């Protein structure tokens, strides 16, 4: 069976977001970290939902939601970094991982749209 790269990367990213949430809770930051936790774990959840899509358009729709969640996660990471809740190392690692995930999701969406003739 072929390795599902986006499934694995989005799951590992979710685990990093959970760990960051625990770290931020120790710093008594709950509001921003909760937003990050919700959107950051939702990316992988939507990837998993896409695996069971009812049709190719449904698959594209679910991955498009994952893409939106990834963009929101990017925003919360920026806010946490620029408000000095996370340091440069934490930010760069998570941002790099998220950028890879966003590129893969975008590529999958484009490829699938080409396959069904929507591009």
Phi and psi restraints in degrees (range 20) as a CNS / XPLOR table:
assign (resid 1 and name C) (resid 2 and name N)
       (resid 2 and name CA) (resid 2 and name C) 1.0 -72.4 20.0 2
assign (resid 2 and name N) (resid 2 and name CA)
       (resid 2 and name C) (resid 3 and name N) 1.0 139.9 20.0 2
assign (resid 2 and name C) (resid 3 and name N)
       (resid 3 and name CA) (resid 3 and name C) 1.0 -66.4 20.0 2
assign (resid 3 and name N) (resid 3 and name CA)
       (resid 3 and name C) (resid 4 and name N) 1.0 135.5 20.0 2
assign (resid 3 and name C) (resid 4 and name N)
       (resid 4 and name CA) (resid 4 and name C) 1.0 -95.5 20.0 2
assign (resid 4 and name N) (resid 4 and name CA)
       (resid 4 and name C) (resid 5 and name N) 1.0 95.0 20.0 2
assign (resid 4 and name C) (resid 5 and name N)
       (resid 5 and name CA) (resid 5 and name C) 1.0 -62.3 20.0 2
assign (resid 5 and name N) (resid 5 and name CA)
       (resid 5 and name C) (resid 6 and name N) 1.0 -46.7 20.0 2
assign (resid 5 and name C) (resid 6 and name N)
       (resid 6 and name CA) (resid 6 and name C) 1.0 -66.8 20.0 2
assign (resid 6 and name N) (resid 6 and name CA)
       (resid 6 and name C) (resid 7 and name N) 1.0 -34.7 20.0 2
assign (resid 6 and name C) (resid 7 and name N)
       (resid 7 and name CA) (resid 7 and name C) 1.0 -63.0 20.0 2
assign (resid 7 and name N) (resid 7 and name CA)
       (resid 7 and name C) (resid 8 and name N) 1.0 -47.1 20.0 2
assign (resid 7 and name C) (resid 8 and name N)
       (resid 8 and name CA) (resid 8 and name C) 1.0 -67.2 20.0 2
assign (resid 8 and name N) (resid 8 and name CA)
       (resid 8 and name C) (resid 9 and name N) 1.0 -45.7 20.0 2
assign (resid 8 and name C) (resid 9 and name N)
       (resid 9 and name CA) (resid 9 and name C) 1.0 -65.3 20.0 2
assign (resid 9 and name N) (resid 9 and name CA)
       (resid 9 and name C) (resid 10 and name N) 1.0 -41.3 20.0 2
assign (resid 9 and name C) (resid 10 and name N)
       (resid 10 and name CA) (resid 10 and name C) 1.0 -69.1 20.0 2
assign (resid 10 and name N) (resid 10 and name CA)
       (resid 10 and name C) (resid 11 and name N) 1.0 -32.3 20.0 2
assign (resid 10 and name C) (resid 11 and name N)
       (resid 11 and name CA) (resid 11 and name C) 1.0 -69.7 20.0 2
assign (resid 11 and name N) (resid 11 and name CA)
       (resid 11 and name C) (resid 12 and name N) 1.0 -46.0 20.0 2
assign (resid 11 and name C) (resid 12 and name N)
       (resid 12 and name CA) (resid 12 and name C) 1.0 -61.4 20.0 2
assign (resid 12 and name N) (resid 12 and name CA)
       (resid 12 and name C) (resid 13 and name N) 1.0 -37.9 20.0 2
assign (resid 12 and name C) (resid 13 and name N)
       (resid 13 and name CA) (resid 13 and name C) 1.0 -63.5 20.0 2
assign (resid 13 and name N) (resid 13 and name CA)
       (resid 13 and name C) (resid 14 and name N) 1.0 -43.0 20.0 2
assign (resid 13 and name C) (resid 14 and name N)
       (resid 14 and name CA) (resid 14 and name C) 1.0 -59.0 20.0 2
assign (resid 14 and name N) (resid 14 and name CA)
       (resid 14 and name C) (resid 15 and name N) 1.0 -40.5 20.0 2
assign (resid 14 and name C) (resid 15 and name N)
       (resid 15 and name CA) (resid 15 and name C) 1.0 -63.7 20.0 2
assign (resid 15 and name N) (resid 15 and name CA)
       (resid 15 and name C) (resid 16 and name N) 1.0 -38.4 20.0 2
assign (resid 15 and name C) (resid 16 and name N)
       (resid 16 and name CA) (resid 16 and name C) 1.0 -66.2 20.0 2
assign (resid 16 and name N) (resid 16 and name CA)
       (resid 16 and name C) (resid 17 and name N) 1.0 -37.6 20.0 2
assign (resid 16 and name C) (resid 17 and name N)
       (resid 17 and name CA) (resid 17 and name C) 1.0 -66.4 20.0 2
assign (resid 17 and name N) (resid 17 and name CA)
       (resid 17 and name C) (resid 18 and name N) 1.0 -40.6 20.0 2
assign (resid 17 and name C) (resid 18 and name N)
       (resid 18 and name CA) (resid 18 and name C) 1.0 -61.4 20.0 2
assign (resid 18 and name N) (resid 18 and name CA)
       (resid 18 and name C) (resid 19 and name N) 1.0 -45.1 20.0 2
assign (resid 18 and name C) (resid 19 and name N)
       (resid 19 and name CA) (resid 19 and name C) 1.0 -62.8 20.0 2
assign (resid 19 and name N) (resid 19 and name CA)
       (resid 19 and name C) (resid 20 and name N) 1.0 -39.5 20.0 2
assign (resid 19 and name C) (resid 20 and name N)
       (resid 20 and name CA) (resid 20 and name C) 1.0 -65.7 20.0 2
assign (resid 20 and name N) (resid 20 and name CA)
       (resid 20 and name C) (resid 21 and name N) 1.0 -37.6 20.0 2
assign (resid 20 and name C) (resid 21 and name N)
       (resid 21 and name CA) (resid 21 and name C) 1.0 -61.5 20.0 2
assign (resid 21 and name N) (resid 21 and name CA)
       (resid 21 and name C) (resid 22 and name N) 1.0 -41.6 20.0 2
assign (resid 21 and name C) (resid 22 and name N)
       (resid 22 and name CA) (resid 22 and name C) 1.0 -62.8 20.0 2
assign (resid 22 and name N) (resid 22 and name CA)
       (resid 22 and name C) (resid 23 and name N) 1.0 -44.7 20.0 2
assign (resid 22 and name C) (resid 23 and name N)
       (resid 23 and name CA) (resid 23 and name C) 1.0 -58.9 20.0 2
assign (resid 23 and name N) (resid 23 and name CA)
       (resid 23 and name C) (resid 24 and name N) 1.0 -47.1 20.0 2
assign (resid 23 and name C) (resid 24 and name N)
       (resid 24 and name CA) (resid 24 and name C) 1.0 -68.4 20.0 2
assign (resid 24 and name N) (resid 24 and name CA)
       (resid 24 and name C) (resid 25 and name N) 1.0 -31.8 20.0 2
assign (resid 24 and name C) (resid 25 and name N)
       (resid 25 and name CA) (resid 25 and name C) 1.0 -62.7 20.0 2
assign (resid 25 and name N) (resid 25 and name CA)
       (resid 25 and name C) (resid 26 and name N) 1.0 -36.0 20.0 2
assign (resid 25 and name C) (resid 26 and name N)
       (resid 26 and name CA) (resid 26 and name C) 1.0 -65.9 20.0 2
assign (resid 26 and name N) (resid 26 and name CA)
       (resid 26 and name C) (resid 27 and name N) 1.0 -25.1 20.0 2
assign (resid 26 and name C) (resid 27 and name N)
       (resid 27 and name CA) (resid 27 and name C) 1.0 -90.2 20.0 2
assign (resid 27 and name N) (resid 27 and name CA)
       (resid 27 and name C) (resid 28 and name N) 1.0 5.9 20.0 2
assign (resid 27 and name C) (resid 28 and name N)
       (resid 28 and name CA) (resid 28 and name C) 1.0 63.6 20.0 2
assign (resid 28 and name N) (resid 28 and name CA)
       (resid 28 and name C) (resid 29 and name N) 1.0 35.0 20.0 2
assign (resid 28 and name C) (resid 29 and name N)
       (resid 29 and name CA) (resid 29 and name C) 1.0 -109.7 20.0 2
assign (resid 29 and name N) (resid 29 and name CA)
       (resid 29 and name C) (resid 30 and name N) 1.0 115.1 20.0 2
assign (resid 29 and name C) (resid 30 and name N)
       (resid 30 and name CA) (resid 30 and name C) 1.0 -116.8 20.0 2
assign (resid 30 and name N) (resid 30 and name CA)
       (resid 30 and name C) (resid 31 and name N) 1.0 -31.6 20.0 2
assign (resid 30 and name C) (resid 31 and name N)
       (resid 31 and name CA) (resid 31 and name C) 1.0 -73.9 20.0 2
assign (resid 31 and name N) (resid 31 and name CA)
       (resid 31 and name C) (resid 32 and name N) 1.0 -56.3 20.0 2
assign (resid 31 and name C) (resid 32 and name N)
       (resid 32 and name CA) (resid 32 and name C) 1.0 -64.8 20.0 2
assign (resid 32 and name N) (resid 32 and name CA)
       (resid 32 and name C) (resid 33 and name N) 1.0 -40.7 20.0 2
assign (resid 32 and name C) (resid 33 and name N)
       (resid 33 and name CA) (resid 33 and name C) 1.0 -65.6 20.0 2
assign (resid 33 and name N) (resid 33 and name CA)
       (resid 33 and name C) (resid 34 and name N) 1.0 -32.6 20.0 2
assign (resid 33 and name C) (resid 34 and name N)
       (resid 34 and name CA) (resid 34 and name C) 1.0 -67.9 20.0 2
assign (resid 34 and name N) (resid 34 and name CA)
       (resid 34 and name C) (resid 35 and name N) 1.0 -38.9 20.0 2
assign (resid 34 and name C) (resid 35 and name N)
       (resid 35 and name CA) (resid 35 and name C) 1.0 -63.2 20.0 2
assign (resid 35 and name N) (resid 35 and name CA)
       (resid 35 and name C) (resid 36 and name N) 1.0 -44.0 20.0 2
assign (resid 35 and name C) (resid 36 and name N)
       (resid 36 and name CA) (resid 36 and name C) 1.0 -63.2 20.0 2
assign (resid 36 and name N) (resid 36 and name CA)
       (resid 36 and name C) (resid 37 and name N) 1.0 -43.3 20.0 2
assign (resid 36 and name C) (resid 37 and name N)
       (resid 37 and name CA) (resid 37 and name C) 1.0 -59.8 20.0 2
assign (resid 37 and name N) (resid 37 and name CA)
       (resid 37 and name C) (resid 38 and name N) 1.0 -44.9 20.0 2
assign (resid 37 and name C) (resid 38 and name N)
       (resid 38 and name CA) (resid 38 and name C) 1.0 -64.2 20.0 2
assign (resid 38 and name N) (resid 38 and name CA)
       (resid 38 and name C) (resid 39 and name N) 1.0 -52.1 20.0 2
assign (resid 38 and name C) (resid 39 and name N)
       (resid 39 and name CA) (resid 39 and name C) 1.0 -73.3 20.0 2
assign (resid 39 and name N) (resid 39 and name CA)
       (resid 39 and name C) (resid 40 and name N) 1.0 -38.1 20.0 2
assign (resid 39 and name C) (resid 40 and name N)
       (resid 40 and name CA) (resid 40 and name C) 1.0 -67.2 20.0 2
assign (resid 40 and name N) (resid 40 and name CA)
       (resid 40 and name C) (resid 41 and name N) 1.0 -32.6 20.0 2
assign (resid 40 and name C) (resid 41 and name N)
       (resid 41 and name CA) (resid 41 and name C) 1.0 -86.0 20.0 2
assign (resid 41 and name N) (resid 41 and name CA)
       (resid 41 and name C) (resid 42 and name N) 1.0 -22.1 20.0 2
assign (resid 41 and name C) (resid 42 and name N)
       (resid 42 and name CA) (resid 42 and name C) 1.0 -67.8 20.0 2
assign (resid 42 and name N) (resid 42 and name CA)
       (resid 42 and name C) (resid 43 and name N) 1.0 -28.9 20.0 2
assign (resid 42 and name C) (resid 43 and name N)
       (resid 43 and name CA) (resid 43 and name C) 1.0 -56.0 20.0 2
assign (resid 43 and name N) (resid 43 and name CA)
       (resid 43 and name C) (resid 44 and name N) 1.0 -54.6 20.0 2
assign (resid 43 and name C) (resid 44 and name N)
       (resid 44 and name CA) (resid 44 and name C) 1.0 -65.7 20.0 2
assign (resid 44 and name N) (resid 44 and name CA)
       (resid 44 and name C) (resid 45 and name N) 1.0 -34.4 20.0 2
assign (resid 44 and name C) (resid 45 and name N)
       (resid 45 and name CA) (resid 45 and name C) 1.0 -64.1 20.0 2
assign (resid 45 and name N) (resid 45 and name CA)
       (resid 45 and name C) (resid 46 and name N) 1.0 -39.9 20.0 2
assign (resid 45 and name C) (resid 46 and name N)
       (resid 46 and name CA) (resid 46 and name C) 1.0 -71.8 20.0 2
assign (resid 46 and name N) (resid 46 and name CA)
       (resid 46 and name C) (resid 47 and name N) 1.0 -33.4 20.0 2
assign (resid 46 and name C) (resid 47 and name N)
       (resid 47 and name CA) (resid 47 and name C) 1.0 -61.6 20.0 2
assign (resid 47 and name N) (resid 47 and name CA)
       (resid 47 and name C) (resid 48 and name N) 1.0 -44.5 20.0 2
assign (resid 47 and name C) (resid 48 and name N)
       (resid 48 and name CA) (resid 48 and name C) 1.0 -64.1 20.0 2
assign (resid 48 and name N) (resid 48 and name CA)
       (resid 48 and name C) (resid 49 and name N) 1.0 -40.7 20.0 2
assign (resid 48 and name C) (resid 49 and name N)
       (resid 49 and name CA) (resid 49 and name C) 1.0 -62.1 20.0 2
assign (resid 49 and name N) (resid 49 and name CA)
       (resid 49 and name C) (resid 50 and name N) 1.0 -38.4 20.0 2
assign (resid 49 and name C) (resid 50 and name N)
       (resid 50 and name CA) (resid 50 and name C) 1.0 -61.9 20.0 2
assign (resid 50 and name N) (resid 50 and name CA)
       (resid 50 and name C) (resid 51 and name N) 1.0 -30.1 20.0 2
assign (resid 50 and name C) (resid 51 and name N)
       (resid 51 and name CA) (resid 51 and name C) 1.0 -60.6 20.0 2
assign (resid 51 and name N) (resid 51 and name CA)
       (resid 51 and name C) (resid 52 and name N) 1.0 -27.9 20.0 2
assign (resid 51 and name C) (resid 52 and name N)
       (resid 52 and name CA) (resid 52 and name C) 1.0 -108.5 20.0 2
assign (resid 52 and name N) (resid 52 and name CA)
       (resid 52 and name C) (resid 53 and name N) 1.0 24.9 20.0 2
assign (resid 52 and name C) (resid 53 and name N)
       (resid 53 and name CA) (resid 53 and name C) 1.0 -59.5 20.0 2
assign (resid 53 and name N) (resid 53 and name CA)
       (resid 53 and name C) (resid 54 and name N) 1.0 148.6 20.0 2
assign (resid 53 and name C) (resid 54 and name N)
       (resid 54 and name CA) (resid 54 and name C) 1.0 -79.8 20.0 2
assign (resid 54 and name N) (resid 54 and name CA)
       (resid 54 and name C) (resid 55 and name N) 1.0 -20.0 20.0 2
assign (resid 54 and name C) (resid 55 and name N)
       (resid 55 and name CA) (resid 55 and name C) 1.0 -159.2 20.0 2
assign (resid 55 and name N) (resid 55 and name CA)
       (resid 55 and name C) (resid 56 and name N) 1.0 171.6 20.0 2
assign (resid 55 and name C) (resid 56 and name N)
       (resid 56 and name CA) (resid 56 and name C) 1.0 -63.7 20.0 2
assign (resid 56 and name N) (resid 56 and name CA)
       (resid 56 and name C) (resid 57 and name N) 1.0 -43.0 20.0 2
assign (resid 56 and name C) (resid 57 and name N)
       (resid 57 and name CA) (resid 57 and name C) 1.0 -61.5 20.0 2
assign (resid 57 and name N) (resid 57 and name CA)
       (resid 57 and name C) (resid 58 and name N) 1.0 -36.5 20.0 2
assign (resid 57 and name C) (resid 58 and name N)
       (resid 58 and name CA) (resid 58 and name C) 1.0 -65.6 20.0 2
assign (resid 58 and name N) (resid 58 and name CA)
       (resid 58 and name C) (resid 59 and name N) 1.0 -40.0 20.0 2
assign (resid 58 and name C) (resid 59 and name N)
       (resid 59 and name CA) (resid 59 and name C) 1.0 -58.9 20.0 2
assign (resid 59 and name N) (resid 59 and name CA)
       (resid 59 and name C) (resid 60 and name N) 1.0 -48.3 20.0 2
assign (resid 59 and name C) (resid 60 and name N)
       (resid 60 and name CA) (resid 60 and name C) 1.0 -61.3 20.0 2
assign (resid 60 and name N) (resid 60 and name CA)
       (resid 60 and name C) (resid 61 and name N) 1.0 -42.7 20.0 2
assign (resid 60 and name C) (resid 61 and name N)
       (resid 61 and name CA) (resid 61 and name C) 1.0 -60.7 20.0 2
assign (resid 61 and name N) (resid 61 and name CA)
       (resid 61 and name C) (resid 62 and name N) 1.0 -46.3 20.0 2
assign (resid 61 and name C) (resid 62 and name N)
       (resid 62 and name CA) (resid 62 and name C) 1.0 -65.5 20.0 2
assign (resid 62 and name N) (resid 62 and name CA)
       (resid 62 and name C) (resid 63 and name N) 1.0 -40.4 20.0 2
assign (resid 62 and name C) (resid 63 and name N)
       (resid 63 and name CA) (resid 63 and name C) 1.0 -69.4 20.0 2
assign (resid 63 and name N) (resid 63 and name CA)
       (resid 63 and name C) (resid 64 and name N) 1.0 -30.3 20.0 2
assign (resid 63 and name C) (resid 64 and name N)
       (resid 64 and name CA) (resid 64 and name C) 1.0 -65.7 20.0 2
assign (resid 64 and name N) (resid 64 and name CA)
       (resid 64 and name C) (resid 65 and name N) 1.0 -36.4 20.0 2
assign (resid 64 and name C) (resid 65 and name N)
       (resid 65 and name CA) (resid 65 and name C) 1.0 -66.4 20.0 2
assign (resid 65 and name N) (resid 65 and name CA)
       (resid 65 and name C) (resid 66 and name N) 1.0 -41.7 20.0 2
assign (resid 65 and name C) (resid 66 and name N)
       (resid 66 and name CA) (resid 66 and name C) 1.0 -58.8 20.0 2
assign (resid 66 and name N) (resid 66 and name CA)
       (resid 66 and name C) (resid 67 and name N) 1.0 -39.7 20.0 2
assign (resid 66 and name C) (resid 67 and name N)
       (resid 67 and name CA) (resid 67 and name C) 1.0 -64.4 20.0 2
assign (resid 67 and name N) (resid 67 and name CA)
       (resid 67 and name C) (resid 68 and name N) 1.0 -42.2 20.0 2
assign (resid 67 and name C) (resid 68 and name N)
       (resid 68 and name CA) (resid 68 and name C) 1.0 -64.0 20.0 2
assign (resid 68 and name N) (resid 68 and name CA)
       (resid 68 and name C) (resid 69 and name N) 1.0 -41.2 20.0 2
assign (resid 68 and name C) (resid 69 and name N)
       (resid 69 and name CA) (resid 69 and name C) 1.0 -64.1 20.0 2
assign (resid 69 and name N) (resid 69 and name CA)
       (resid 69 and name C) (resid 70 and name N) 1.0 -37.7 20.0 2
assign (resid 69 and name C) (resid 70 and name N)
       (resid 70 and name CA) (resid 70 and name C) 1.0 -64.8 20.0 2
assign (resid 70 and name N) (resid 70 and name CA)
       (resid 70 and name C) (resid 71 and name N) 1.0 -40.3 20.0 2
assign (resid 70 and name C) (resid 71 and name N)
       (resid 71 and name CA) (resid 71 and name C) 1.0 -64.5 20.0 2
assign (resid 71 and name N) (resid 71 and name CA)
       (resid 71 and name C) (resid 72 and name N) 1.0 -40.0 20.0 2
assign (resid 71 and name C) (resid 72 and name N)
       (resid 72 and name CA) (resid 72 and name C) 1.0 -65.1 20.0 2
assign (resid 72 and name N) (resid 72 and name CA)
       (resid 72 and name C) (resid 73 and name N) 1.0 -40.8 20.0 2
assign (resid 72 and name C) (resid 73 and name N)
       (resid 73 and name CA) (resid 73 and name C) 1.0 -60.1 20.0 2
assign (resid 73 and name N) (resid 73 and name CA)
       (resid 73 and name C) (resid 74 and name N) 1.0 -40.5 20.0 2
assign (resid 73 and name C) (resid 74 and name N)
       (resid 74 and name CA) (resid 74 and name C) 1.0 -58.3 20.0 2
assign (resid 74 and name N) (resid 74 and name CA)
       (resid 74 and name C) (resid 75 and name N) 1.0 -42.0 20.0 2
assign (resid 74 and name C) (resid 75 and name N)
       (resid 75 and name CA) (resid 75 and name C) 1.0 -61.3 20.0 2
assign (resid 75 and name N) (resid 75 and name CA)
       (resid 75 and name C) (resid 76 and name N) 1.0 -48.6 20.0 2
assign (resid 75 and name C) (resid 76 and name N)
       (resid 76 and name CA) (resid 76 and name C) 1.0 -65.0 20.0 2
assign (resid 76 and name N) (resid 76 and name CA)
       (resid 76 and name C) (resid 77 and name N) 1.0 -35.4 20.0 2
assign (resid 76 and name C) (resid 77 and name N)
       (resid 77 and name CA) (resid 77 and name C) 1.0 -62.4 20.0 2
assign (resid 77 and name N) (resid 77 and name CA)
       (resid 77 and name C) (resid 78 and name N) 1.0 -43.2 20.0 2
assign (resid 77 and name C) (resid 78 and name N)
       (resid 78 and name CA) (resid 78 and name C) 1.0 -60.0 20.0 2
assign (resid 78 and name N) (resid 78 and name CA)
       (resid 78 and name C) (resid 79 and name N) 1.0 -44.8 20.0 2
assign (resid 78 and name C) (resid 79 and name N)
       (resid 79 and name CA) (resid 79 and name C) 1.0 -62.2 20.0 2
assign (resid 79 and name N) (resid 79 and name CA)
       (resid 79 and name C) (resid 80 and name N) 1.0 -45.8 20.0 2
assign (resid 79 and name C) (resid 80 and name N)
       (resid 80 and name CA) (resid 80 and name C) 1.0 -63.8 20.0 2
assign (resid 80 and name N) (resid 80 and name CA)
       (resid 80 and name C) (resid 81 and name N) 1.0 -38.8 20.0 2
assign (resid 80 and name C) (resid 81 and name N)
       (resid 81 and name CA) (resid 81 and name C) 1.0 -69.2 20.0 2
assign (resid 81 and name N) (resid 81 and name CA)
       (resid 81 and name C) (resid 82 and name N) 1.0 -48.4 20.0 2
assign (resid 81 and name C) (resid 82 and name N)
       (resid 82 and name CA) (resid 82 and name C) 1.0 -74.2 20.0 2
assign (resid 82 and name N) (resid 82 and name CA)
       (resid 82 and name C) (resid 83 and name N) 1.0 -13.8 20.0 2
assign (resid 82 and name C) (resid 83 and name N)
       (resid 83 and name CA) (resid 83 and name C) 1.0 -99.2 20.0 2
assign (resid 83 and name N) (resid 83 and name CA)
       (resid 83 and name C) (resid 84 and name N) 1.0 9.7 20.0 2
assign (resid 83 and name C) (resid 84 and name N)
       (resid 84 and name CA) (resid 84 and name C) 1.0 66.7 20.0 2
assign (resid 84 and name N) (resid 84 and name CA)
       (resid 84 and name C) (resid 85 and name N) 1.0 26.6 20.0 2
assign (resid 84 and name C) (resid 85 and name N)
       (resid 85 and name CA) (resid 85 and name C) 1.0 -83.6 20.0 2
assign (resid 85 and name N) (resid 85 and name CA)
       (resid 85 and name C) (resid 86 and name N) 1.0 -28.6 20.0 2
assign (resid 85 and name C) (resid 86 and name N)
       (resid 86 and name CA) (resid 86 and name C) 1.0 -124.5 20.0 2
assign (resid 86 and name N) (resid 86 and name CA)
       (resid 86 and name C) (resid 87 and name N) 1.0 149.6 20.0 2
assign (resid 86 and name C) (resid 87 and name N)
       (resid 87 and name CA) (resid 87 and name C) 1.0 -88.7 20.0 2
assign (resid 87 and name N) (resid 87 and name CA)
       (resid 87 and name C) (resid 88 and name N) 1.0 176.5 20.0 2
assign (resid 87 and name C) (resid 88 and name N)
       (resid 88 and name CA) (resid 88 and name C) 1.0 -58.7 20.0 2
assign (resid 88 and name N) (resid 88 and name CA)
       (resid 88 and name C) (resid 89 and name N) 1.0 -41.9 20.0 2
assign (resid 88 and name C) (resid 89 and name N)
       (resid 89 and name CA) (resid 89 and name C) 1.0 -64.6 20.0 2
assign (resid 89 and name N) (resid 89 and name CA)
       (resid 89 and name C) (resid 90 and name N) 1.0 -47.7 20.0 2
assign (resid 89 and name C) (resid 90 and name N)
       (resid 90 and name CA) (resid 90 and name C) 1.0 -59.9 20.0 2
assign (resid 90 and name N) (resid 90 and name CA)
       (resid 90 and name C) (resid 91 and name N) 1.0 -46.1 20.0 2
assign (resid 90 and name C) (resid 91 and name N)
       (resid 91 and name CA) (resid 91 and name C) 1.0 -62.3 20.0 2
assign (resid 91 and name N) (resid 91 and name CA)
       (resid 91 and name C) (resid 92 and name N) 1.0 -48.7 20.0 2
assign (resid 91 and name C) (resid 92 and name N)
       (resid 92 and name CA) (resid 92 and name C) 1.0 -62.7 20.0 2
assign (resid 92 and name N) (resid 92 and name CA)
       (resid 92 and name C) (resid 93 and name N) 1.0 -41.6 20.0 2
assign (resid 92 and name C) (resid 93 and name N)
       (resid 93 and name CA) (resid 93 and name C) 1.0 -63.5 20.0 2
assign (resid 93 and name N) (resid 93 and name CA)
       (resid 93 and name C) (resid 94 and name N) 1.0 -49.6 20.0 2
assign (resid 93 and name C) (resid 94 and name N)
       (resid 94 and name CA) (resid 94 and name C) 1.0 -67.0 20.0 2
assign (resid 94 and name N) (resid 94 and name CA)
       (resid 94 and name C) (resid 95 and name N) 1.0 -40.0 20.0 2
assign (resid 94 and name C) (resid 95 and name N)
       (resid 95 and name CA) (resid 95 and name C) 1.0 -65.6 20.0 2
assign (resid 95 and name N) (resid 95 and name CA)
       (resid 95 and name C) (resid 96 and name N) 1.0 -40.3 20.0 2
assign (resid 95 and name C) (resid 96 and name N)
       (resid 96 and name CA) (resid 96 and name C) 1.0 -62.3 20.0 2
assign (resid 96 and name N) (resid 96 and name CA)
       (resid 96 and name C) (resid 97 and name N) 1.0 -48.2 20.0 2
assign (resid 96 and name C) (resid 97 and name N)
       (resid 97 and name CA) (resid 97 and name C) 1.0 -59.4 20.0 2
assign (resid 97 and name N) (resid 97 and name CA)
       (resid 97 and name C) (resid 98 and name N) 1.0 -44.8 20.0 2
assign (resid 97 and name C) (resid 98 and name N)
       (resid 98 and name CA) (resid 98 and name C) 1.0 -66.6 20.0 2
assign (resid 98 and name N) (resid 98 and name CA)
       (resid 98 and name C) (resid 99 and name N) 1.0 -37.9 20.0 2
assign (resid 98 and name C) (resid 99 and name N)
       (resid 99 and name CA) (resid 99 and name C) 1.0 -61.7 20.0 2
assign (resid 99 and name N) (resid 99 and name CA)
       (resid 99 and name C) (resid 100 and name N) 1.0 -41.2 20.0 2
assign (resid 99 and name C) (resid 100 and name N)
       (resid 100 and name CA) (resid 100 and name C) 1.0 -61.8 20.0 2
assign (resid 100 and name N) (resid 100 and name CA)
       (resid 100 and name C) (resid 101 and name N) 1.0 -45.5 20.0 2
assign (resid 100 and name C) (resid 101 and name N)
       (resid 101 and name CA) (resid 101 and name C) 1.0 -60.8 20.0 2
assign (resid 101 and name N) (resid 101 and name CA)
       (resid 101 and name C) (resid 102 and name N) 1.0 -45.2 20.0 2
assign (resid 101 and name C) (resid 102 and name N)
       (resid 102 and name CA) (resid 102 and name C) 1.0 -62.6 20.0 2
assign (resid 102 and name N) (resid 102 and name CA)
       (resid 102 and name C) (resid 103 and name N) 1.0 -40.4 20.0 2
assign (resid 102 and name C) (resid 103 and name N)
       (resid 103 and name CA) (resid 103 and name C) 1.0 -65.6 20.0 2
assign (resid 103 and name N) (resid 103 and name CA)
       (resid 103 and name C) (resid 104 and name N) 1.0 -41.9 20.0 2
assign (resid 103 and name C) (resid 104 and name N)
       (resid 104 and name CA) (resid 104 and name C) 1.0 -64.9 20.0 2
assign (resid 104 and name N) (resid 104 and name CA)
       (resid 104 and name C) (resid 105 and name N) 1.0 -46.7 20.0 2
assign (resid 104 and name C) (resid 105 and name N)
       (resid 105 and name CA) (resid 105 and name C) 1.0 -60.4 20.0 2
assign (resid 105 and name N) (resid 105 and name CA)
       (resid 105 and name C) (resid 106 and name N) 1.0 -45.5 20.0 2
assign (resid 105 and name C) (resid 106 and name N)
       (resid 106 and name CA) (resid 106 and name C) 1.0 -60.0 20.0 2
assign (resid 106 and name N) (resid 106 and name CA)
       (resid 106 and name C) (resid 107 and name N) 1.0 -41.8 20.0 2
assign (resid 106 and name C) (resid 107 and name N)
       (resid 107 and name CA) (resid 107 and name C) 1.0 -64.3 20.0 2
assign (resid 107 and name N) (resid 107 and name CA)
       (resid 107 and name C) (resid 108 and name N) 1.0 -43.2 20.0 2
assign (resid 107 and name C) (resid 108 and name N)
       (resid 108 and name CA) (resid 108 and name C) 1.0 -62.0 20.0 2
assign (resid 108 and name N) (resid 108 and name CA)
       (resid 108 and name C) (resid 109 and name N) 1.0 -44.0 20.0 2
assign (resid 108 and name C) (resid 109 and name N)
       (resid 109 and name CA) (resid 109 and name C) 1.0 -61.9 20.0 2
assign (resid 109 and name N) (resid 109 and name CA)
       (resid 109 and name C) (resid 110 and name N) 1.0 -47.0 20.0 2
assign (resid 109 and name C) (resid 110 and name N)
       (resid 110 and name CA) (resid 110 and name C) 1.0 -60.9 20.0 2
assign (resid 110 and name N) (resid 110 and name CA)
       (resid 110 and name C) (resid 111 and name N) 1.0 -46.2 20.0 2
assign (resid 110 and name C) (resid 111 and name N)
       (resid 111 and name CA) (resid 111 and name C) 1.0 -60.0 20.0 2
assign (resid 111 and name N) (resid 111 and name CA)
       (resid 111 and name C) (resid 112 and name N) 1.0 -45.4 20.0 2
assign (resid 111 and name C) (resid 112 and name N)
       (resid 112 and name CA) (resid 112 and name C) 1.0 -66.9 20.0 2
assign (resid 112 and name N) (resid 112 and name CA)
       (resid 112 and name C) (resid 113 and name N) 1.0 -39.7 20.0 2
assign (resid 112 and name C) (resid 113 and name N)
       (resid 113 and name CA) (resid 113 and name C) 1.0 -62.9 20.0 2
assign (resid 113 and name N) (resid 113 and name CA)
       (resid 113 and name C) (resid 114 and name N) 1.0 -38.7 20.0 2
assign (resid 113 and name C) (resid 114 and name N)
       (resid 114 and name CA) (resid 114 and name C) 1.0 -63.2 20.0 2
assign (resid 114 and name N) (resid 114 and name CA)
       (resid 114 and name C) (resid 115 and name N) 1.0 -40.5 20.0 2
assign (resid 114 and name C) (resid 115 and name N)
       (resid 115 and name CA) (resid 115 and name C) 1.0 -63.8 20.0 2
assign (resid 115 and name N) (resid 115 and name CA)
       (resid 115 and name C) (resid 116 and name N) 1.0 -34.5 20.0 2
assign (resid 115 and name C) (resid 116 and name N)
       (resid 116 and name CA) (resid 116 and name C) 1.0 -98.8 20.0 2
assign (resid 116 and name N) (resid 116 and name CA)
       (resid 116 and name C) (resid 117 and name N) 1.0 4.6 20.0 2
assign (resid 116 and name C) (resid 117 and name N)
       (resid 117 and name CA) (resid 117 and name C) 1.0 77.5 20.0 2
assign (resid 117 and name N) (resid 117 and name CA)
       (resid 117 and name C) (resid 118 and name N) 1.0 30.1 20.0 2
assign (resid 117 and name C) (resid 118 and name N)
       (resid 118 and name CA) (resid 118 and name C) 1.0 -103.2 20.0 2
assign (resid 118 and name N) (resid 118 and name CA)
       (resid 118 and name C) (resid 119 and name N) 1.0 10.8 20.0 2
